[in-house]
């Protein structure tokens, strides 16, 4: 069943072409999702992939992430030495400039997700060398610089969960207190940047926007829509701008409206075919539609994997996704491998704010690690990692 679920999801995506309201978009999206078919089949037929080799794959992935982190940190220092702009050390750049720790195309939230898996590989090792401690600190620092609120919160909770419940040395109060103290120090050092990114999510009718992480190129003086307004307003204006969380509230609102107004409960709109309907809602509610060289809200998907599955693949697409994440979590607890557990929790959380499986790098990464962790040969107690 573990390897069957992604394959069934891909088949449903393919079949949705027959009822899609935008067949061209569905047809173009199907090849991006083919890893849901190919990778599980590869794992099913690869009998030589034992638990030792699987452990090596995770290790080499963690190595690659620390090298990638060093590259982007070096890149940031070089850019800062030239421009003296502190933005070079945080998040991803905008479309119209080259600032940001990583390019916008890579997406800071996705990179944070990848880095978090690598971090927990080093952090959860039973026997750690000095290099392991240093690498763990660097990866954690990189995650904070990425400024993804969702990932940062989940990483902190997972660190505490490992320290207090999973670690064999959790009973040693001195070490526990030292780790908690280190987390507090890390939060204090990054407080200003994270505070800015948190405040905007719940900011209401202020005259000046701190930032807007949904679209770029907005005016300095705007009306920041509150969560209540996103849920209740009958109309918006061209001067209304949404933070990430507030926009997701609006998107969930229109999804519920689609359920009432459109026959999508059983079949959905079709893979990647919800955009025309989202645009219709943007026009109806008079959302900001963008200007020359500047994107508007009408081109954004639901930014929630669960909602996206339901809206485009119907109730069956939603149920398959729930089964995938539930089985992944169940097997993570069964395996007693904390890296697998961290992967499961991070994925469940990320699916609430991102359509990871609708992005090619996202679906490739998730499918590989889902199959890697959940194949039957990997259901074992993880022995001490050296």
C-alpha positions as CSV (number, residue, x, y, z in Angstrom):
1,X,0.0,0.0,0.0
2,X,2.9,2.3,0.8
3,X,4.1,2.4,-2.9
4,X,0.6,2.1,-4.3
5,X,-0.8,5.3,-3.0
6,X,1.4,7.7,-5.0
7,X,0.8,5.7,-8.1
8,X,-3.0,5.9,-7.6
9,X,-2.7,9.6,-7.0
10,X,-0.9,10.0,-10.3
11,X,-3.4,7.9,-12.1
12,X,-6.2,10.1,-10.7
13,X,-4.3,13.2,-11.9
14,X,-4.1,11.6,-15.4
15,X,-7.7,10.6,-15.5
16,X,-8.8,14.1,-14.5
17,X,-7.9,15.2,-18.0
18,X,-11.2,13.7,-19.1
19,X,-13.3,16.1,-17.0
20,X,-10.9,19.0,-16.7
21,X,-12.3,22.5,-17.3
22,X,-8.8,23.4,-18.7
23,X,-7.5,20.4,-20.5
24,X,-4.4,22.2,-21.9
25,X,-3.2,23.1,-18.4
26,X,-4.0,19.5,-17.1
27,X,-2.1,18.0,-20.0
28,X,0.9,20.2,-19.4
29,X,1.0,19.4,-15.7
30,X,0.8,15.6,-16.0
31,X,4.5,15.2,-17.0
32,X,5.6,17.2,-13.9
33,X,3.9,14.7,-11.7
34,X,5.1,11.5,-13.4
35,X,7.6,10.9,-10.6
36,X,4.6,9.8,-8.5
37,X,4.5,6.8,-10.8
38,X,8.2,6.3,-11.8
39,X,9.9,6.5,-8.4
40,X,7.5,4.1,-6.5
41,X,7.9,1.6,-9.3
42,X,11.7,2.0,-9.1
43,X,11.6,1.2,-5.4
44,X,9.3,-1.7,-5.9
45,X,11.7,-3.4,-8.4
46,X,14.9,-2.5,-6.6
47,X,15.5,-5.5,-4.4
48,X,19.1,-4.4,-3.6
49,X,18.2,-1.3,-1.7
50,X,18.6,-2.5,1.9
51,X,18.5,-0.5,5.0
52,X,22.2,0.2,5.1
53,X,22.1,1.7,1.6
54,X,19.0,3.7,2.5
55,X,20.9,5.2,5.4
56,X,23.7,6.2,3.1
57,X,21.3,8.0,0.8
58,X,20.0,10.1,3.7
59,X,23.6,10.8,4.8
60,X,24.7,11.9,1.3
61,X,21.7,14.1,1.0
62,X,22.6,15.7,4.3
63,X,26.2,16.3,3.0
64,X,24.8,17.9,-0.1
65,X,22.6,20.3,1.9
66,X,25.5,21.5,4.0
67,X,27.5,22.2,0.9
68,X,24.6,24.0,-0.6
69,X,24.3,26.0,2.6
70,X,27.9,27.0,2.5
71,X,27.6,28.1,-1.1
72,X,24.7,30.4,-0.5
73,X,26.3,31.8,2.7
74,X,29.5,32.5,0.7
75,X,27.4,34.1,-2.0
76,X,25.6,36.3,0.5
77,X,28.9,37.5,2.0
78,X,30.2,38.4,-1.4
79,X,27.0,40.3,-2.4
80,X,27.0,42.1,0.9
81,X,30.6,43.2,0.5
82,X,29.6,44.8,-2.8
83,X,26.1,46.2,-2.0
84,X,26.2,46.5,1.9
85,X,22.6,45.4,1.8
86,X,21.5,43.2,4.7
87,X,18.8,41.6,2.6
88,X,21.5,39.4,1.0
89,X,21.4,37.2,4.2
90,X,17.6,36.6,4.4
91,X,14.8,34.8,2.6
92,X,14.8,34.8,-1.2
93,X,15.1,37.7,-3.6
94,X,12.2,39.4,-5.4
95,X,11.6,39.0,-9.1
96,X,12.9,42.4,-9.9
97,X,16.2,42.4,-7.9
98,X,19.0,40.1,-7.0
99,X,18.8,40.4,-3.2
100,X,18.0,37.5,-0.9
101,X,20.0,34.6,0.5
102,X,18.8,32.4,-2.3
103,X,17.2,33.1,-5.7
104,X,13.4,33.4,-5.7
105,X,13.1,30.6,-8.2
106,X,14.3,28.1,-5.5
107,X,11.7,29.3,-2.9
108,X,13.0,29.9,0.6
109,X,10.2,27.8,2.2
110,X,11.1,24.8,0.1
111,X,14.8,25.1,0.7
112,X,14.1,25.5,4.5
113,X,12.2,22.2,4.3
114,X,15.1,20.4,2.6
115,X,17.6,21.9,5.1
116,X,15.5,20.9,8.0
117,X,15.7,17.2,7.0
118,X,19.5,17.5,6.8
119,X,19.6,19.3,10.1
120,X,17.8,16.5,11.9
121,X,20.0,13.9,10.4
122,X,23.0,15.5,12.2
123,X,21.0,16.6,15.3
124,X,19.5,13.2,16.0
125,X,22.7,11.2,15.7
126,X,23.3,9.2,18.8
127,X,27.1,9.6,18.7
128,X,28.1,13.1,17.5
129,X,31.6,14.3,16.6
130,X,32.6,18.0,17.0
131,X,32.0,18.4,13.3
132,X,28.4,17.1,13.7
133,X,27.7,19.8,16.3
134,X,29.2,22.5,14.1
135,X,27.2,21.4,11.1
136,X,24.0,21.2,13.1
137,X,24.5,24.8,14.3
138,X,25.2,26.0,10.7
139,X,22.2,24.3,9.3
140,X,19.9,25.6,12.1
141,X,21.3,29.1,11.5
142,X,20.6,28.8,7.8
143,X,17.0,27.8,8.5
144,X,16.5,30.9,10.6
145,X,18.0,33.1,7.9
146,X,15.5,31.6,5.5
147,X,12.8,33.3,7.7
148,X,10.1,30.8,7.0
149,X,7.8,31.1,10.0
150,X,6.2,27.7,9.5
151,X,9.4,25.8,9.2
152,X,11.1,27.6,12.0
153,X,8.2,26.9,14.4
154,X,8.1,23.2,13.5
155,X,11.8,22.8,13.7
156,X,11.8,24.3,17.2
157,X,9.0,22.0,18.3
158,X,10.8,19.0,16.8
159,X,14.0,19.9,18.6
160,X,12.1,20.1,21.9
161,X,10.3,16.9,21.1
162,X,13.6,15.1,20.4
163,X,15.3,16.5,23.5
164,X,12.5,15.7,25.9
165,X,11.0,12.5,24.5
166,X,13.2,10.8,21.9
167,X,16.8,11.4,23.0
168,X,18.4,8.7,25.1
169,X,20.0,11.4,27.2
170,X,16.9,13.4,27.7
171,X,17.0,12.7,31.4
172,X,20.2,14.6,31.7
173,X,18.8,18.0,32.9
174,X,22.0,19.9,32.3
175,X,22.2,19.0,28.6
176,X,18.5,19.6,28.2
177,X,18.7,23.1,29.8
178,X,21.8,23.9,27.6
179,X,19.9,23.0,24.4
180,X,16.8,25.1,25.5
181,X,19.1,28.0,26.4
182,X,20.8,27.7,23.0
183,X,17.4,27.9,21.2
184,X,16.4,31.0,23.2
185,X,19.7,32.6,22.2
186,X,19.1,31.8,18.6
187,X,15.6,33.3,18.7
188,X,17.0,36.4,20.3
189,X,19.6,36.9,17.6
190,X,17.0,36.5,14.9
191,X,14.1,38.2,16.8
192,X,14.0,41.4,14.7
193,X,13.7,39.7,11.4
194,X,11.3,37.0,12.5
195,X,9.2,39.5,14.4
196,X,8.8,41.5,11.2
197,X,7.6,38.5,9.3
198,X,5.2,37.4,12.1
199,X,3.7,40.9,12.6
200,X,2.7,41.3,9.0
201,X,0.5,38.1,9.2
202,X,-1.8,39.6,11.8
203,X,-1.4,43.3,11.0
204,X,-4.8,45.0,10.2
205,X,-5.7,48.4,9.0
206,X,-2.3,50.2,9.1
207,X,-1.4,52.8,6.6
208,X,2.1,51.6,5.9
209,X,2.9,48.0,5.0
210,X,6.0,46.3,6.5
211,X,6.1,43.9,3.5
212,X,3.9,41.7,1.4
213,X,5.1,38.2,0.7
214,X,2.4,37.3,-1.8
215,X,3.3,39.6,-4.6
216,X,6.0,42.1,-5.3
217,X,5.9,45.7,-6.5
218,X,3.2,47.0,-4.2
219,X,3.0,50.7,-3.2
220,X,4.5,51.9,0.0
221,X,1.1,53.1,1.3
222,X,-1.5,50.3,1.2
223,X,-4.4,48.9,3.2
224,X,-3.3,45.6,4.8
225,X,-6.3,43.2,4.8
226,X,-7.0,41.6,8.2
227,X,-7.9,37.9,8.6
228,X,-11.5,38.9,9.4
229,X,-11.7,41.1,6.3
230,X,-10.3,38.3,4.1
231,X,-13.0,36.0,5.4
232,X,-16.0,38.4,5.3
233,X,-15.5,41.3,2.9
234,X,-17.9,41.4,0.0
235,X,-15.5,43.5,-2.1
236,X,-11.9,44.6,-1.9
237,X,-10.1,47.5,-3.6
238,X,-7.0,47.8,-5.7
239,X,-5.2,49.2,-2.7
240,X,-5.9,46.1,-0.6
241,X,-2.9,43.8,-0.1
242,X,-2.7,40.4,1.6
243,X,0.0,38.9,3.7
244,X,0.7,35.2,3.3
245,X,-1.5,34.0,6.0
246,X,-4.3,36.4,5.3
247,X,-4.3,35.4,1.6
248,X,-4.5,31.8,2.5
249,X,-7.6,32.6,4.5
250,X,-9.1,34.2,1.5
251,X,-8.2,31.2,-0.7
252,X,-9.8,28.8,1.7
253,X,-12.9,31.0,1.7
254,X,-13.2,30.8,-2.1
255,X,-12.6,27.1,-2.0
256,X,-15.6,26.6,0.3
257,X,-17.6,28.8,-2.2
258,X,-16.5,26.6,-5.1
259,X,-17.8,23.6,-3.2
260,X,-21.2,25.2,-3.0
261,X,-21.2,26.7,-6.5
262,X,-19.4,24.2,-8.6
263,X,-19.7,20.4,-9.1
264,X,-16.2,19.6,-7.8
265,X,-16.9,17.4,-4.7
266,X,-16.4,14.1,-6.5
267,X,-14.1,15.0,-9.4
268,X,-12.7,18.5,-8.9
269,X,-11.8,21.0,-11.6
270,X,-9.0,18.7,-13.0
271,X,-5.3,18.8,-12.4
272,X,-3.9,22.3,-12.5
273,X,-7.3,23.5,-13.9
274,X,-8.5,25.7,-11.0
275,X,-6.8,28.9,-12.2
276,X,-9.6,30.1,-14.4
277,X,-12.0,29.8,-11.5
278,X,-9.6,31.5,-9.1
279,X,-9.3,34.3,-11.6
280,X,-13.0,34.7,-11.9
281,X,-13.2,35.1,-8.1
282,X,-10.4,37.7,-8.1
283,X,-12.4,39.7,-10.7
284,X,-15.6,39.3,-8.7
285,X,-14.0,40.5,-5.5
286,X,-12.1,43.2,-7.2
287,X,-8.7,42.0,-6.1
288,X,-5.5,43.7,-7.2
289,X,-4.8,42.2,-10.7
290,X,-1.3,43.6,-11.2
291,X,0.3,46.1,-13.5
292,X,2.9,46.0,-16.3
293,X,5.6,43.6,-15.2
294,X,3.8,43.0,-11.9
295,X,1.8,40.0,-11.0
296,X,-1.6,40.1,-9.3
297,X,-3.5,37.8,-6.9
298,X,-5.5,36.1,-9.7
299,X,-2.6,33.9,-10.7
300,X,-2.0,32.3,-7.3
301,X,-3.1,28.8,-6.5
302,X,-4.5,27.8,-3.1
303,X,-1.1,27.5,-1.4
304,X,-2.5,24.5,0.6
305,X,-1.9,21.0,-0.7
306,X,-4.9,19.6,1.0
307,X,-7.2,22.2,-0.5
308,X,-5.5,22.0,-3.9
309,X,-6.0,18.3,-4.1
310,X,-9.7,18.6,-3.1
311,X,-10.4,21.5,-5.5
312,X,-8.7,19.8,-8.5
313,X,-9.1,16.1,-7.9
314,X,-12.2,15.9,-5.7
315,X,-12.8,14.0,-2.5
316,X,-10.8,11.0,-3.7
317,X,-7.7,13.1,-4.3
318,X,-8.1,14.6,-0.9
319,X,-8.5,11.2,0.8
320,X,-5.5,9.7,-1.0
321,X,-3.3,12.6,0.2
322,X,-4.6,12.1,3.8
323,X,-3.7,8.4,3.6
324,X,-0.2,9.2,2.3
325,X,0.6,11.6,5.1
326,X,-1.1,9.4,7.8
327,X,0.7,6.3,6.7
328,X,4.0,8.2,6.5
329,X,3.5,9.4,10.1
330,X,2.4,6.0,11.3
331,X,5.5,4.3,9.8
332,X,7.8,7.1,11.2
333,X,6.6,6.3,14.7
334,X,6.9,2.6,14.1
335,X,10.5,2.9,12.8
336,X,11.6,5.0,15.7
337,X,13.8,6.9,13.3
338,X,13.6,10.6,14.2
339,X,14.7,11.8,10.8
340,X,11.7,10.0,9.3
341,X,9.5,11.5,12.1
342,X,10.8,15.0,11.4
343,X,10.1,14.4,7.6
344,X,6.6,13.4,8.4
345,X,5.8,16.3,10.7
346,X,7.4,18.9,8.5
347,X,5.5,17.6,5.4
348,X,2.2,17.6,7.2
349,X,2.8,21.2,8.2
350,X,4.2,22.4,4.9
351,X,1.2,21.0,3.1
352,X,-0.9,23.5,5.0
353,X,0.8,26.5,3.4
354,X,2.4,25.2,0.2
355,X,1.4,23.1,-2.8
356,X,4.6,21.2,-2.7
357,X,3.4,18.4,-4.9
358,X,2.4,20.8,-7.7
359,X,6.0,21.9,-8.0
360,X,8.4,19.6,-9.8
361,X,11.3,19.8,-7.4
362,X,8.8,19.4,-4.5
363,X,7.1,16.3,-5.9
364,X,10.5,14.7,-6.8
365,X,11.9,15.3,-3.3
366,X,8.8,14.2,-1.4
367,X,8.3,11.1,-3.5
368,X,11.9,9.9,-3.1
369,X,12.0,10.4,0.6
370,X,8.5,9.0,1.1
371,X,9.4,5.8,-0.7
372,X,12.8,5.7,0.9
373,X,11.5,5.9,4.5
374,X,8.4,3.8,4.0
375,X,9.5,0.7,2.0
376,X,9.1,-2.5,4.0
377,X,12.9,-3.0,4.3
378,X,13.2,0.3,6.2
379,X,10.6,-0.6,8.9
380,X,13.1,-1.4,11.6
381,X,14.7,0.1,14.6
382,X,17.5,2.4,13.5
383,X,20.7,1.3,15.0
384,X,23.3,3.7,16.4
385,X,24.5,6.0,13.6
386,X,28.2,6.7,13.5
